[in-house]
């Protein structure tokens, strides 16, 4: 007895799982598009956005390094960014010395703990960056960013 042959399909071939049952293999998105960014990368982007916003008004920021550290620790004490026992800093500054440029440090975890959403986090990051830049330049935060405290 002959077995019937199924009719040929005219549409696209059905999706098939690979031989290990894992589903379709290969990239889901083009390589230039990140599928997901880590919290640290998103936070770094917030700091960078804030710096770019201020750099339009203060070109001397090109001479300052901006760093993101997870938490203040031994490296902060070694750099002279100590703090009191009752307050954890959100950021700090390191004056230029020994051929190294001035630095502004923003601490990611203390900022994240104090904020609930992305907009609130972006506003606090900008405040911290403005305060630290103002300290380095010897100005008030309102001079560095006239909208300081409004957001």
C-alpha positions, -999 to 999 in steps of 0.1 A, spaced: 0 0 0 13 34 -9 15 62 17 1 95 6 26 123 0 17 156 16 11 184 -8 40 209 -12 37 241 9 37 274 -9 43 297 21 74 301 43 87 269 59 74 263 94 98 273 123 115 243 136 134 237 168 170 227 166 180 191 174 184 199 211 150 214 214 162 249 221 143 268 195 156 291 169 193 299 171 212 329 160 211 366 168 178 382 177 189 418 170 216 434 149 250 435 167 249 473 170 217 472 191 222 461 227 195 436 238 198 448 273 220 471 292 232 464 327 222 488 355 258 500 357 258 508 319 224 527 322 238 546 352 270 555 333 248 568 305 229 590 329 262 605 342 274 610 306 241 627 296 245 651 326 281 659 317 272 666 280 244 689 292 268 709 313 297 708 288 277 730 264 279 758 290 313 749 306 339 738 280 365 734 307 347 701 317 367 685 289 397 686 313 378 667 341 375 629 343 341 617 353 340 583 371 313 560 383 321 537 412 297 513 428 302 523 464 325 545 483 353 524 497 390 522 503 398 539 470 376 568 481 395 571 514 429 569 496 418 597 473 407 619 502 370 614 497 362 603 532 328 607 548 313 608 582 297 578 598 262 592 596 261 600 558 272 580 528 283 603 500 267 603 466 297 617 449 331 634 454 359 653 437 396 647 434 418 677 427 443 675 399 477 662 411 508 645 398 499 650 362 464 635 366 434 657 358 407 666 382 381 639 388 344 638 397 332 605 411 295 595 413 286 565 435 261 543 418 246 522 446 239 551 471 222 570 443 201 540 432 190 533 468 177 568 472 157 568 440 126 549 428 125 554 390 146 563 360 135 600 359 141 605 396 175 588 393 185 610 363 175 641 383 196 630 413 226 621 392 224 655 375 223 672 409 253 652 422 273 660 390 264 697 392 274 699 429 307 682 423 315 704 392 306 735 412 330 724 440 358 719 415 352 752 398 347 771 430 312 782 420 277 777 434 256 749 419 231 776 407 259 792 387 269 759 371 233 750 361 207 778 365 180 750 367 197 734 397 171 724 423 141 728 399 139 692 387 
